Amino acid sequence: INKGHFVQHCKKMRKIYKERRETLKNALVNAFGDKVTISDNSDNVCVIATFNIKLSTEDILSQAKKSGVRIFSIKNQCIDPSLMPDRTFVFGIGELTNSQIKNAVQRLYTALIY
């Protein structure tokens, strides 16, 4: 810490997470187009997205799980779920590579749209 290694590590990880976050945002928009809205409140290791499709939150979670994609309803992540929009999810990106992110979005698209 005294030699600045921790600060260097944090800068490196911020850059990596930013790249992964942008990869996920771009992949979602490229796949789903106007059927997805990305929140401006996405942070370092999470992206928040709302799907504008006919499936319910529960159906989206079920289809995502079947396709091997793990997402979380925003309603389970907040103090007052009634304030959160339906079909809004948290996507974690911390341990995924850019390639894994793109692949997961394609699997999710196939599960939700086809």
C-alpha positions, 0 to 999 in steps of 0.5 A: 500500500505504501508503495502505491501498488493498491492505487495502481491495482484500483486504476487497472481494475477500473479500466477493465471493468469499464471495458466490460461494462461497455461491452455488455451495454453494447452487446445488449443494445446490438442484440435487443435494440429498442427492446432494452433500456440501459440505466445511467445508474450502472456502476463498476461491476454491474449494469442495470437494464430494463427489457421492453418485451411482453414476458414477465419478470419471472418469465425472463428470469426463468428463461435466462436461467435455462439459457445459463445466464444469471441475472437478478431482478432489481426488485430483490436488490433494493429497499422498496421494490415498489419503486422499481420498474418491472422487467429491470435486472442487474447484470454482474460483469466482475468475473466475465471476459468480454467474449463471455459477456457477448456470448451470454447476451446472445444466449439471452436474446435467443431465450427471450426473443425466439 
